[in-house]
Amino acid sequence: MHSTHRPIDWRHTPAAIWRGRSQTLRPVPHPDPVRLDDLLGIATQKAKLVQNTERFLAGQPCNHVLLWGSRGTGKSSIVKALLNEYSARGLRVIEVDKDDLHDLPGIVDDIRDRSQRFIIYCDDLSFEDGENQYKHLKSVLEGSLELPPENVRIYATSNRRHLLPEYMKDNEQTQVVNRELHHGDVVEEKISLSDRFGLGLSFYPINEAQYFEIVDHLFGAVEDREQLHVRARRFSMEKGVRSGRTARQFYNQFVGEF
């Protein structure tokens, strides 16, 4: 990376965002304060991600992570919570936009010899037909002539399990040979990208009981919890979705009224 901007002091900077236009990392002085304990209804996902991250911090074998599934279910929040949980132990997070993935090899080259452990965070990662930015991920995920850096892992979120769009026509080359399923080249290419993420965690819409649990956690002690739930149910119906994000939006709008 060639830039006239002051380099990041990773000893005291927990997170930064890559700005491709200026070819520089912008420090994040005030990260989102969300904590792991604030994220309800995703206990299994939290446990697996925490285990993987603690292994990463300990220098043990660990995986790149793909968090995929429904919108508003905590995929992004859980990565932010990891930063707050482990920054004191040397965890650092660099957020890179999908459109800037061509800069990823250079970003990684600048941090591969540092003592800190870096998560490259790609939010809402998906690709349309004709886009080839995903090819820049592959060298970081599995290496090329050079091994991938031991102190870097990619944590990506997506609404799509395989990151690329899937069409019925893609399956036309799929065959069953001796009871084994053999995908066509197009499908193999799409699956191969998500397969490079060793840990895949799925996130699904929550039920009403889980939604109310999150609402109760946000509001704390209230005088009329029944009315709180009535209003929360109405709010989620108007939004058309029950999720942790919906509960947070309900709290932001009505805090102080109960």
C-alpha positions as CSV (number, residue, x, y, z in Angstrom):
1,M,0.0,0.0,0.0
2,H,1.4,3.4,-1.0
3,S,-0.1,6.3,1.0
4,T,1.0,9.6,2.4
5,H,-1.3,9.0,5.4
6,R,0.1,8.2,8.8
7,P,0.4,4.5,9.3
8,I,-1.8,2.7,11.8
9,D,-0.4,2.2,15.3
10,W,-1.8,-1.3,15.9
11,R,-0.6,-1.3,19.5
12,H,-3.3,1.2,20.4
13,T,-5.8,0.9,17.5
14,P,-8.3,-2.0,17.7
15,A,-10.0,-1.5,14.4
16,A,-9.7,0.2,11.0
17,I,-11.6,0.5,7.8
18,W,-9.9,0.3,4.4
19,R,-10.7,3.2,2.1
20,G,-9.9,2.1,-1.4
21,R,-10.3,5.5,-3.0
22,S,-7.5,7.0,-0.9
23,Q,-5.6,3.7,-0.5
24,T,-5.5,4.1,3.3
25,L,-6.7,2.6,6.5
26,R,-8.9,4.8,8.6
27,P,-8.7,4.1,12.4
28,V,-12.0,3.5,14.2
29,P,-11.7,5.4,17.4
30,H,-15.2,4.5,18.7
31,P,-16.1,0.9,17.8
32,D,-19.7,-0.3,18.2
33,P,-19.9,-1.2,21.9
34,V,-22.1,-4.3,21.5
35,R,-21.0,-7.2,23.7
36,L,-21.4,-10.9,23.3
37,D,-23.9,-11.0,26.2
38,D,-26.1,-8.6,24.4
39,L,-26.7,-11.1,21.6
40,L,-29.5,-13.5,22.4
41,G,-31.0,-16.3,20.5
42,I,-27.7,-17.3,18.8
43,A,-26.0,-19.2,21.6
44,T,-24.8,-22.1,19.4
45,Q,-23.3,-19.7,16.8
46,K,-21.6,-17.6,19.5
47,A,-20.0,-20.7,21.1
48,K,-18.5,-21.9,17.9
49,L,-17.3,-18.5,16.8
50,V,-15.8,-17.8,20.2
51,Q,-14.0,-21.2,20.2
52,N,-12.5,-20.5,16.7
53,T,-11.5,-17.0,17.7
54,E,-9.8,-18.1,20.9
55,R,-7.9,-20.8,19.0
56,F,-6.8,-18.1,16.6
57,L,-5.6,-15.8,19.4
58,A,-3.7,-18.8,20.9
59,G,-1.9,-19.5,17.6
60,Q,-3.7,-22.9,17.3
61,P,-5.3,-24.2,14.1
62,C,-8.5,-22.3,13.2
63,N,-10.7,-21.5,10.3
64,H,-11.8,-18.6,8.2
65,V,-15.5,-18.0,8.9
66,L,-18.6,-17.4,6.8
67,L,-21.7,-16.3,8.7
68,W,-24.7,-16.6,6.4
69,G,-28.4,-16.3,6.6
70,S,-31.4,-14.0,7.2
71,R,-30.9,-10.3,7.6
72,G,-30.9,-8.7,11.0
73,T,-30.1,-11.9,12.8
74,G,-26.8,-10.8,14.5
75,K,-24.2,-11.8,11.9
76,S,-22.4,-8.4,11.8
77,S,-23.0,-7.7,15.5
78,I,-21.3,-10.9,16.6
79,V,-18.1,-9.9,14.8
80,K,-18.1,-6.4,16.4
81,A,-18.7,-8.1,19.8
82,L,-15.6,-10.2,19.3
83,L,-13.5,-7.1,18.9
84,N,-14.8,-5.7,22.2
85,E,-14.2,-9.1,23.9
86,Y,-10.7,-9.7,22.7
87,S,-9.0,-6.5,21.6
88,A,-7.1,-6.4,24.9
89,R,-5.6,-9.8,23.9
90,G,-4.3,-8.5,20.6
91,L,-7.3,-9.0,18.3
92,R,-7.6,-6.4,15.6
93,V,-10.3,-6.0,12.9
94,I,-9.9,-4.5,9.5
95,E,-13.1,-3.9,7.5
96,V,-12.8,-4.2,3.8
97,D,-15.7,-3.5,1.4
98,K,-16.5,-6.1,-1.3
99,D,-15.6,-3.5,-4.0
100,D,-12.1,-3.1,-2.6
101,L,-11.2,-6.8,-2.5
102,H,-8.6,-6.2,-5.2
103,D,-6.6,-4.4,-2.5
104,L,-6.7,-7.3,-0.1
105,P,-3.4,-8.9,-1.0
106,G,-1.6,-5.6,-0.3
107,I,-3.5,-5.1,2.9
108,V,-2.5,-8.5,4.1
109,D,1.2,-8.0,3.1
110,D,1.4,-5.0,5.4
111,I,0.2,-6.9,8.5
112,R,1.5,-10.4,8.1
113,D,4.6,-9.8,10.2
114,R,2.9,-8.0,13.0
115,S,2.4,-9.5,16.5
116,Q,-1.3,-8.7,16.6
117,R,-4.0,-11.1,15.2
118,F,-6.1,-9.7,12.5
119,I,-9.6,-10.5,11.4
120,I,-10.4,-9.2,7.9
121,Y,-14.1,-8.4,8.1
122,C,-16.2,-8.4,4.9
123,D,-19.8,-7.5,5.6
124,D,-22.7,-8.4,3.3
125,L,-20.4,-10.3,0.9
126,S,-22.0,-11.6,-2.3
127,F,-21.3,-11.5,-5.9
128,E,-23.3,-11.1,-9.1
129,D,-22.7,-12.7,-12.5
130,G,-19.7,-11.1,-14.1
131,E,-18.1,-9.9,-10.9
132,N,-14.7,-11.4,-10.2
133,Q,-13.6,-9.7,-7.0
134,Y,-14.0,-13.0,-5.2
135,K,-10.9,-14.3,-6.9
136,H,-8.8,-11.9,-4.7
137,L,-10.2,-13.8,-1.7
138,K,-8.8,-17.1,-2.7
139,S,-5.1,-16.3,-2.3
140,V,-5.7,-15.1,1.3
141,L,-8.0,-18.0,2.1
142,E,-5.7,-20.7,1.0
143,G,-2.5,-19.1,-0.2
144,S,-0.9,-19.2,-3.6
145,L,2.9,-19.8,-4.1
146,E,3.2,-18.3,-0.6
147,L,1.4,-19.7,2.4
148,P,-1.4,-17.5,3.8
149,P,-0.4,-15.5,6.8
150,E,-0.8,-17.2,10.2
151,N,-2.0,-14.1,11.9
152,V,-4.9,-13.3,9.5
153,R,-8.3,-14.8,9.2
154,I,-11.3,-13.7,7.1
155,Y,-14.7,-13.4,8.8
156,A,-17.4,-12.7,6.2
157,T,-21.2,-12.2,6.4
158,S,-23.6,-12.9,3.6
159,N,-27.2,-13.5,2.9
160,R,-26.1,-16.3,0.5
161,R,-24.6,-19.6,1.6
162,H,-22.5,-19.9,-1.6
163,L,-21.9,-16.2,-2.0
164,L,-22.7,-16.2,-5.7
165,P,-26.1,-16.4,-7.4
166,E,-27.4,-19.9,-8.2
167,Y,-29.7,-20.6,-11.2
168,M,-31.6,-23.7,-12.4
169,K,-29.5,-23.7,-15.6
170,D,-26.3,-24.1,-13.5
171,N,-27.5,-27.6,-12.6
172,E,-28.0,-28.8,-16.1
173,Q,-24.5,-30.4,-16.2
174,T,-25.0,-32.1,-12.9
175,Q,-24.9,-35.9,-13.2
176,V,-25.1,-39.0,-10.9
177,V,-22.4,-41.5,-11.6
178,N,-22.3,-44.7,-9.6
179,R,-24.5,-43.1,-7.0
180,E,-22.1,-40.1,-6.6
181,L,-23.3,-36.6,-7.4
182,H,-21.0,-34.8,-9.8
183,H,-21.7,-31.1,-10.2
184,G,-21.1,-29.2,-13.4
185,D,-18.2,-26.7,-13.7
186,V,-20.4,-23.7,-13.0
187,V,-21.7,-25.1,-9.8
188,E,-18.3,-26.3,-8.7
189,E,-16.9,-22.8,-9.1
190,K,-19.6,-21.3,-7.0
191,I,-19.4,-23.9,-4.2
192,S,-15.6,-23.8,-4.2
193,L,-15.5,-20.3,-2.8
194,S,-17.7,-20.9,0.2
195,D,-15.9,-24.2,0.8
196,R,-12.7,-22.2,1.5
197,F,-14.3,-20.9,4.7
198,G,-13.7,-23.8,7.1
199,L,-16.4,-22.7,9.5
200,G,-19.8,-21.9,8.2
201,L,-22.4,-20.6,10.6
202,S,-26.1,-20.3,9.6
203,F,-28.4,-17.6,11.1
204,Y,-32.2,-18.0,10.9
205,P,-35.2,-15.8,11.8
206,I,-36.1,-16.0,15.5
207,N,-39.5,-17.0,16.9
208,E,-41.7,-14.7,19.0
209,A,-40.4,-15.9,22.3
210,Q,-36.8,-15.2,21.4
211,Y,-37.9,-11.8,20.0
212,F,-39.5,-10.9,23.3
213,E,-36.4,-12.1,25.2
214,I,-34.3,-9.7,23.3
215,V,-36.8,-6.9,23.8
216,D,-36.9,-7.6,27.6
217,H,-33.1,-7.6,27.7
218,L,-33.0,-4.2,26.0
219,F,-35.7,-2.5,28.1
220,G,-34.8,-4.0,31.4
221,A,-37.3,-3.6,34.2
222,V,-40.6,-2.1,33.0
223,E,-43.9,-1.6,34.8
224,D,-46.2,-3.2,32.1
225,R,-44.3,-6.0,30.4
226,E,-47.5,-7.3,28.8
227,Q,-48.1,-4.0,27.0
228,L,-44.4,-3.9,26.0
229,H,-44.9,-7.2,24.3
230,V,-48.1,-6.1,22.6
231,R,-46.3,-3.0,21.2
232,A,-43.2,-5.1,20.2
233,R,-45.4,-7.6,18.4
234,R,-47.2,-4.9,16.5
235,F,-43.8,-3.2,15.6
236,S,-42.4,-6.5,14.2
237,M,-45.6,-7.1,12.2
238,E,-45.3,-3.7,10.6
239,K,-41.7,-4.3,9.8
240,G,-42.5,-7.7,8.4
241,V,-39.6,-9.5,10.3
242,R,-38.7,-10.6,13.8
243,S,-35.0,-10.2,14.4
244,G,-32.5,-8.8,16.8
245,R,-32.3,-5.7,14.6
246,T,-36.0,-5.3,14.7
247,A,-35.9,-5.5,18.5
248,R,-33.1,-2.8,18.6
249,Q,-35.1,-0.5,16.3
250,F,-38.2,-1.0,18.5
251,Y,-36.1,-0.1,21.6
252,N,-34.7,3.0,19.9
253,Q,-38.1,4.3,19.0
254,F,-39.9,3.5,22.3
255,V,-37.3,3.6,25.1
256,G,-38.6,5.7,28.0
257,E,-42.3,5.0,27.3
258,F,-42.5,1.9,29.5
